[in-house]
Amino acid sequence: MSDVKDSPDIDDVPIVAETPVYIEEIAQMDEDGWVLLKKDLQEFLFRREQNENSAYQSADFAVWINDHGKRFDQFYQHLRNTDPTLLIQWKKKALDDDEMNDAEFICEWATFRDSAK
C-alpha cells in the first residue's frame, strides 16, 4: 500500500477560466465613464509635464489641452477602439502614486505624440 494520502484526481479539480482583465469594468462603463477616464489621463499627463517642462510650470490645464488635446483625442480613441483595457490599467497605475508604474503610459503617449511631428 502507498503512503500517499487520498488527493483529488487531477480530473476532479475544477477549471476556472480567467476573466480577461477589466472586461467586466469595460462592459459596465457608460459614455460618462469613458469621458472621466480620458480627463483623468489628460490631467495626469499635464501634471507630469508641468513638473518636467518649464513651458507648463505656470500654465493651466487649458494650455496643455490647447497644445495636445487633438493629438490626445486621437491617441485615446485609437486605444479605446483597439485595447481599452490599457486605458483602464494606465488610469489605475497613474492614480496609485507609484511613479514606477507610469512609464509604459508616458512612453506610449510620448511616442504617439511625437509621431505627428
C-alpha positions in Angstrom: 0.0 0.0 0.0 1.0 3.5 -0.7 1.6 6.1 2.0 0.2 8.8 -0.3 -3.0 10.3 1.2 -6.0 10.5 -0.9 -5.7 13.6 -3.0 -8.2 14.8 -5.6 -7.7 13.3 -9.0 -6.5 16.0 -11.5 -9.7 15.4 -13.4 -11.8 16.3 -10.3 -10.2 19.7 -9.9 -12.5 22.4 -11.4 -11.0 24.5 -14.2 -11.7 28.2 -13.6 -11.4 30.3 -16.7 -9.6 33.5 -16.1 -11.7 36.6 -16.8 -9.8 38.9 -19.1 -8.5 41.9 -17.2 -11.1 44.7 -16.8 -13.6 43.1 -19.2 -16.5 43.5 -16.7 -15.4 47.0 -15.9 -15.4 47.9 -19.6 -18.8 46.3 -20.2 -20.3 48.4 -17.4 -18.8 51.7 -18.5 -21.1 54.3 -19.9 -20.1 57.3 -22.0 -19.7 59.5 -18.9 -17.3 56.9 -17.5 -15.2 57.0 -20.7 -15.1 60.8 -20.6 -14.0 60.8 -17.0 -11.3 58.2 -17.7 -10.0 60.4 -20.6 -10.0 63.5 -18.4 -8.1 61.7 -15.6 -5.4 60.5 -18.1 -5.1 64.0 -19.6 -4.8 65.6 -16.1 -2.2 63.1 -15.1 -0.1 63.8 -18.2 -0.5 67.6 -17.7 0.8 67.3 -14.1 3.8 65.2 -15.2 4.7 67.7 -18.0 4.1 70.6 -15.6 6.7 69.1 -13.3 9.2 68.3 -16.1 8.7 71.0 -18.7 9.2 74.7 -17.9 6.7 75.7 -20.6 3.9 74.2 -18.5 5.1 75.1 -15.0 2.9 78.2 -14.7 0.4 77.2 -17.2 -3.0 75.8 -16.5 -4.7 72.7 -17.9 -6.4 74.6 -20.7 -3.0 75.5 -22.2 -2.0 71.8 -22.2 -5.3 70.9 -23.8 -4.8 73.6 -26.4 -1.3 72.2 -27.2 -2.0 68.5 -27.1 -5.8 68.0 -27.0 -6.4 66.9 -30.6 -3.5 64.5 -30.6 -4.5 63.1 -27.3 -8.0 62.5 -28.6 -6.6 60.5 -31.5 -4.4 58.5 -29.1 -7.3 57.9 -26.7 -9.8 56.9 -29.5 -7.2 54.6 -31.0 -6.7 52.7 -27.7 -10.4 52.8 -26.8 -11.1 51.0 -30.1 -8.2 48.6 -30.1 -7.3 47.9 -26.4 -9.5 49.7 -23.9 -8.1 47.6 -21.1 -4.8 49.5 -21.4 -6.6 52.8 -20.7 -8.1 51.4 -17.5 -4.8 49.9 -16.4 -3.0 53.1 -17.1 -5.5 55.1 -15.1 -5.3 52.8 -12.1 -1.5 53.0 -12.3 -1.5 56.8 -12.7 -3.7 57.3 -9.7 -1.8 54.9 -7.4 1.0 57.4 -6.6 3.7 54.9 -7.6 5.7 56.6 -10.3 7.4 53.3 -11.3 4.0 52.2 -12.7 3.6 55.1 -15.0 6.5 54.6 -17.5 4.5 52.5 -20.0 1.7 55.0 -20.3 4.0 58.0 -20.5 6.2 56.3 -23.2 3.3 55.2 -25.3 1.8 58.7 -25.2 5.2 60.4 -26.0 5.7 58.0 -28.9 2.3 58.6 -30.3 2.5 62.4 -29.7 5.9 62.7 -31.4 4.9 60.6 -34.4 2.8 63.5 -35.6 5.9 65.8 -35.8 
